[in-house]
Amino acid sequence: MMFSDGDPTDIEHEQVVFCFDRESGLKAIISIYSTALGPALGGTRFHPYASLEEATADSLALAKAMAYKAACAGLDFGGGKAVILGDPRRDKSEQMLRAYGRFIASLGGRYVTACDVGTYPADMDVVARECVFVTGRSPAYGGSGDSGPLTAYGVLQGMHAAAQHRWGSPDLRGKRVAVSGLGKVGRPLVGHLVAEGAAVTGADVDPARVAAVRAAHSEVREASPDEIAALPADIYAPCALGGALDASTVATLQAEIVCGGANNQLAGPSVGQHLATKGVLYAPDYVVNAGGLIQVADEYQGWSPARARARCEEIFDTTLRVLRLADAEGVAPGVAADRLAERRMQRVGRLRSILLPGNVPHPSRRL
């Protein structure tokens, strides 16, 4: 099998598991990047991938991003990600989700799952009927529910920090913000921005999502998904699927700041440098969109909305720290964020060498 860089041996991940159940139609991939800080935590994405190769590459990239996100957020979790191949509107079933839950259970707690694109708290409730390593559940079962709103709140904190770094003030009043993607994260983010007096333009491939946002906020302008990145704006907020920023997008980008909720926004490692060369300040995606991960991590250890929100507010300080480190070390913000994450994984992860008795579980495991 070939991966995104064409070299099947160039994998840093601890474990990749292929899951297949013929009767339910389950085809899934679970990628565990690192358990240095604790069990690998990451959502389950249900998506109609064009090929197994594409699905594998996505799970590998997302798992690594989750590890770095958890490390920068100060969580005691590693990073993992799972993908289920198929159309969630057509293929999802109780049988499939329960079969998937049994595969997660077979990993013995190395991987903890949650919601992602195409999966919801109700789905996690079904998975949990076969497996305890599940978070992001519905409130009816003691869960925290949809993580989109808290993710959006965290992106807002990152946006404040980027504004502080670029313009000397976190105030977003009057700033033109272009939000691409009006789903789980983009929609509540628009609500925050409107409340703060920003001038918002939104775009989504689903006209119903655009209509819903404009029904709630008539002042929001509409743009097509193809043109929104090139509109005159102060801040561009990618909140849809990954890879939104490539060389051609950067060439037409007019915003001074990029700060959004999507995972893996940069189509390749060189894009971050392209942004820096152009003078665009990039707030690394996995730093600012950590609110959802903070929420499900908190739920897994005993849900406290106030505690999770307070931790989400720390994204402001973390983002500023990353941006200042980037300036101090003369690197792009994405490189600075990676360095912070890697240092924590190395320094805290090395404590695993201090052996404990076999019956002492990691604090983040509910066993």
N, C-alpha and C positions, 0 to 999 in steps of 0.2 A: 504494500500500500504506500502511496506517495502522499506527502503532506504539503503544507502550503509553501515550503521553501524547496520542495523537490527532493529532499534528503530524508528518507524514513528513519535514519539512525540518529538524526539531530533532534532528540527529544529530551527535555530536562525533567519531564514529569515522573513522579514516583510510580504511577500506575494508571493504566487505561484498560477499562473493562467493556467488552462488547456483550450486550444482552439481547437474546433472541428467544421469543416464545411464539411458536408457530400458530397455535390456536387463537390467541388473542390478537395476533398481528404485531406484537411488540418488537420493535427494533430500536435499541437505545445504546448510547455510548456514555459511559461515566469516566471522566478524566479527573485524576487527582494530581494536582501540581506539587503541593507541599503540605506536610503535616508537622512542620517544624514548630509551629506555635500552638498546634492543637488539631482537632479533627478538621478535615477539609469541608468547608461550608460553601455552598453555592446552589443556585436555583436549577430547575429543570426547564429547559426550553423545548417546546413542542412546535416543530416547524417542518413544512414540506420541502426538505432539502432536495436539491437536484441529484445528489449522489451521496454514497457513503463517505467518499473522500471529502466532500464539502462539509458534511456533518462532523466528521472527525476533526478536521482543521478548526472548525468553529468551537468545538468543545475544548480542544487543546488551548486555543487562544484565550477563551473565556475563563478557563480554570486558572491560568497564570494570572490573568487580571484580577481574579477574586483573591488570590493569595496576596498580591501586592496591595489590594484594596484593604483587606483585613489587617495587614501589617501597618499600613499608614494610619488606619483608624484606631490603632491601639487595641485591637481585639485579640483574644486568645483563641484564634481559629486559624487554620490554614486555608488553602483555596482549592476548590474543585468546581466542576460544572458537568451537568448531564444534558444530553439532547435526546429527544425522541423523534424519530423520523416519521413524518406523516402530517396530514391536515387535521388540526385539532377539532375543527368544526365537523369533520366527517368520521375520523378514525378513533377518536377518544372514546373509551368505554370503561366501565367499572372493572371488567376482567383484565383489561390492559394495565390500568393503573395499579391494581393489586399485584399483578405479576411483576410490574416494575418495582413495587415496594419490597417484594421478596428478594429481588436482586440487590437492592440497597441493603437489606438486612444481612445478606450473605457477606457483606464487607465488614461486619462486626463493629461499626461505629467509625470507620475511617472516613466515611463520607456522610454528611448531613445535608439533606435537600430542602428546597423551599420553592417558591413560585418564581417564574420568569415569563418570558414571552410565550403565550399560548397556554399557560397554566395559571390556576387561581386557587385561593384558599380552599374552596370546596374540593378541588382535586387533591390537595394535600391531605384533606380529611380522609379521602379514600385510600391514598397511599399509606396513611398512618394505621389503617386497619391491618396491615401486614408488617409494619415496621415502626420502631420508636424513634428512628433517626430522621425526624421530620419536624420542620418548623414552618412559619408562615401560614398557620392554620386559621380557620374561621373563629370569630369570637364565641360562637356557640360551643366550641370545644376548648375554650380557654386560650385561643390564639389571638394574635394581634391584628389579623385581617390584612387588608390591602396595604402593601408597603409603598405604593406609589406616592401618597401624600407626604410621607416623611422623607422619601428620596427627593421629592421636589423641594422640600424645606431645606434639605442639606445643600442642594444645588444653589438655592438662593443665598445661603451662607457663603458658598464659594464665590458666587457672583459679587457679593459685597466685598469679599477680600480682594478679588481681582480689580474691582473698581478703586478700592483703597490704594492698591499698589500702583495702578496706572494713573489715576486722577487725583489721588490724595484725599479722597473721601469715599465712604461706602455708599453714599446716597445715590439711589437709582432714579430719583424723580426727574422726569423729562428725558431720560435716556431712551434711545430707540433700541428695542430688543426684538430680534427676529427668532422666533421659536419654530423649529422644524420638527414636527411630530407632536400630535396633541392627544396622546394616549394616556397611559397610567401615570406618567410623570409630567409630560408636557402640559396637560390640562390643568392640574393643580398649580404648576409653576406659573402659568399665565395668570391664574387668580392672585397669586402673591405679587406678581409684577404690576398688575393693574392696581392692586391695593396700595402699592408704593408709589404710584404715579408715573410709571414708565409708559412709554408709547409702544405698544406691542403689535407686531404682525405675526400671524400664525399660518402654518401650512401643514397639510396632512394628505396622504394618499386616499384616505377615507373621507368623503364629503360629509358623512354623518357626524364625524368628530369635529370638523370645522363648524358645522351648523350648531352643534351643542355648545361649543365654546362661545360662538357669537351670540347665541341665545342668552347665555349667562353674562356676557361682557360685550355689549353692542359696540363699544369703542375699539375693539380689536379689529385690525385690518386683516384681510385675507390675501394670501399669495399662493402661487402654485409651488409644489415641492421642487420643481426643476429650477425655479428662479429665486427662491428665498435666500439662498446663501450669498447671492450676488447683489442683494438689495442694499441700498445705503442704510447702515445701522451702526450703532455703537457696540452692540454685543450680539453675537450669533450664538444661539443655543441649540445644538443638535440633540434631539430627544427621541429619535427613532432608532432604527437598527444601526449597527456599526459600519465603519468604513466611509462615513459621510464626508470626510476630508481627504482629498487626494490632490495631486499636483494641479489638476485643472480647476478644482474648486478653490484652492488657495490663490490661484492666479486671478480669479475674479472676485475674491472675497474683499469686502469693503469695511468690515467691522474691525474695531481696534482690539476687541476681546473675544475669545471663544470660550464659552463656559456652558456646558449642557449636561443632560442626564444620560445620554446614550453610552453604552459600553464600547470600548475599542473604536473610538471615533477616528483615529488616524489610520489611513489605509496602509501605511507602511512606516518604518522607523524614520525615514528621511523627511516625512511630512512635518514633523515637529520642528526640524531645523529650518525647513522652508518658511514656516510660520514666523519663527524667530527672526530670520533674515528679512522678512517683509515688515517686521515691526509689530506683528500681531501677538498679543499676550495670550498664551494658551494656559488655561487652568486645567491640569490633567484630569481626565474624566474619572478615573477610579478614585481620585481624592475627593472630588466634589459630589459624586453620586453615591457615596458610601452610606447614605441615610437608610436605604432599604436593607443593606447588610447589617447595619447597626440594629435595626428593628428586629430582624429575625434572630440575630445573635442574642439580643436581650430576651426575646420570647423563649428561646431554647433554655435559657438559664433562669426563667421566672419573669414573666412580662410585667414591666413597669413603664407605662407611657411617659411619665414625667422624667424618669431616668434616661430613657431612650432619646427623648427630645433634647435633654440637656447635653447628652453626648453628641447629638447631631449638631448642636450649636458650636461644638469644638472644631467643626470643619472649617470655620472661619480662620481660626488660628493655624490649623494645619496647612491650609492653602497658602496663607501668608508666609509661613515658614518655608514651604516649597519654593515659592516665587522668589523669596529673598536668598535662599540657598542657590537657586539658579543664577541669580545675578552675581553672588559672591564667587561661585566656582566657574562662571563663564560658560554655562551649559544651558540647553533648552530646559524648560520646566518639566517636561516628561522625564528627562534624564535625572533631574534632581529628585523627583518623586521616586523613581526607581531606586536611587541610592539610599534614600531614607528607608524605604521598605526593605531593601536587602540588608541594610545594617541592622535593622530590628530583628529580622528573621535569623540573622547570624548570631547576634549577641544574646537574644533571648532563647533562640532555638538551641544554642549550645548547652543550655541548662539541662537538656534531656540526658546529658552525659552523667549527671548526678543521679544515680539510680535510686529508685524508690521500691519498696516492697511491691510484689506483684498484685496485691489486692487494693492498691491505692489508685483510683481512677483519676484522670485529668479532670479538673474542676468544671470544664465545659461539657462533660459527658453526663447525661442524666441516667445513670445506671446505678 
